[in-house]
Amino acid sequence: MTFTPHLRACLPSALRSLILQKKTNMRNMSSVAGGLRAASVVILHKSLAPDFERFCQANRGPLPLLGRSQPGKWTVPAPDSRMGCPQFQKYESGACTGSLMSLEENSEQLKDMVAFVLGCGVSLEAVLEKAGLPRRDPAGHSHAGAYKTTVPCASVAGFGCPLVVTMRPIPKDKLERLVQASCSVQAELGPPIHMGDPELLGIKDLSKPDYGDPVACQPGDVPVFWPSPLTSLEAVSSCKTPLAFTSAPGCTVMTDLKDTEASCLAPEGFPEVHLISQDPLHYSIASAPAIQKIRELEAIIGIDPGNRGIGHLLCKDELLKASLSLSHARSVLITTGFPTHFKHEPPEETDGPPGAFALAAFLQALEKEVTMVVDQRALSLYQKLVDEALEHGVLNTRIPLVTYQSGSAGAAQVFLCKDGDPRSPRFDHLVAIERTGRAADGNHYNARKVNIKHLADPIDDLFLAAQKIPGITSTGVGDGGNELGMGKVKEAVKKHIRNGDVIACDVAADFAVIAGVSNWGGYALACALYILNSCETHGRYLRKAVGPPRAPGEHSWTQALPSVTKEEKMLSLLVQHEVRSGVTGNVGMEVDGLPFHGTHAQMVQKLLDVTAVQA
């Protein structure tokens, strides 16, 4: 076999001949670890070769291309009577029409065909062994099961198909060890692309794989998925070419390239694994340097300039888990608004809207759907703020505004879900930033124990309903314990915050981000999302190892981050509408009694400085 120059340069010098020698070296390798490098084969008409090569390059996770032949420049293997299973599959017009022990009878057609060699990496059993985990054999006698997903591969010309994945059940306390082991062996494998509920990949039943036999899960196991080279079979089927051949599932070509311990580890180092949802079960990963940066952000915003005692409310890694969850979300609902100045019009304060707008702007830059729900009485104010934020460059895209005034659990479910069906949520994530939160007695209180319930719509009900709807996660950002979502830390609020026994919010969010000023939490979430989406490890996990990686410059992520200039402009817009500082009631360039120039501007710059230093 010969290789095109640019592919030949990618291959080790030890690789001299890959496939289809006179004496066949095809064998079933589903349970073999170590030794010679295994590969699979796709054989197509030469007219399709350029497109298929580009398809593999666009989907390197499941289709790591080792090389390709020139038309007819290879030898068909003779049948091997020792092999008890078919070695090839024949495709005609997209349908698999037979299994073959040899391609010898098709030698004439093969003269106009090109062979592609795809790396299979080491077996997952070898990874389990390296991680010190017990091997799990499939229920039958063939290779371990693989599943078609609803995740689309990046299409090229006539090639477009769903990603195929393979799965191994892993005890939940061994996930990080497994991920690290998968990063320290052959580059074709790499870390998993999903850990958790199979339905998030569109897989309905793990006991019914599309290829091979299932590997049973035991209590305490988490299903862990990797991209499978069997994706190539779906790709061949999708192009509906008159004639094509592939390796049979579970059979691979043995090359003379040794299976070394070549690491697939990126410069980012080993990933960390974090649980981001219990229902549905979902874990995410990111590199250790990226996670360290987010922890620095959490420490920076955790200062207590008002000496309220918020240090007692802090829980480690809430910012990290909230940002990981938001990174996976497709549609986000944001709310803000704390009408503490009940004697003024408007009663809103300057803490909340800037942080909410900053987060919304960055989520939109990540191409997520963003909606904001506000009090009906404040709708006109927020419409003006959105218009002016667009005019002055604080926002690049309009934020849709909605209201919610009904007070029943059923109405909240209808609001959150398509046709009220909890299996079809409209939003993946709810975020409250400095939003007044309902106390245990059903009232809403400001820090001075004044009841402001009459100024607040029952948006809390949306967060309560979300707790019972699988697929919706929530985050609350607060700085005093009476904000929506702070029910997660209500016992600490009652014990350590002034008037906490009365004002503590009783409604919990999945993640409680504590900040000295709530706006800072919104800024930090935007910065954390930038860090995660600039992380190669997390980016690969997000896109399931298909399609090209996203680069910050291509998506204007840097321009979407909060900045001193944009936040100054946002605050000045609030001041123009006579929105007041939360602590002093002043109409001016301050938030919670702290001046913008010096305090808030310095905080924004600190967060940006951490965000910019990416490993």
Buried (B, 14 or more C-beta within 10 A) or exposed (E): BEBEEEBEEEBEEEBEEBBBBEEBBBBBBBBBBEEBBBBBBBBBBBEBBEBBBBBBBBBBBBBBBBBBBBBBEBBBBBBBEEBEBBBBBBBEEBEBEEBBBBBEEBEEBBEEBBBBBBBBBBBBBBBBBBBEBEBBEBBEEBBBBBBBBEBBBBBBEBBBBBBBBBBBBBBBEBBBBBBBBBBBBBBBBBBBBBBBBBBBBEBEEBEEBBBBBBBEBEEEBBBBBBBBBBBBBBBBBBBEBEBBBBBBBBBBBBBEBBBEEBEBBBEBBBBBBBBBBEEEBBBBBBBBBBBBBBBBBBEBBBBBBBEBBBBBBBBEBBBBBBBBBBBBBEBBBBBBBBBBBEEBEBBBBBBBBBBBBBBBBBBBBBEBBBBBBBBEBBEEBBEEBBEBBBEBEBBEEEBEBEBBEEEEEEBBBBBBBEEEEBEEBEBBBBBBBBBBBBBBEEBBBBBEBEBBBEBBBBBBBBBBBBBEBBBBBBBBBBBBBBBBBBBBBBEBBBEBBBBBEBBBBBBBBBBBBBBBBBBBBBBBBBBBBBBBBBBBBBBBBBBBBBBEEBEBEEBEBBBBBBBBEBBBBBBBBBBEEEBBBBBEEEBEBBBBBBEBEEBBBEBBEBBBEBBEEBB
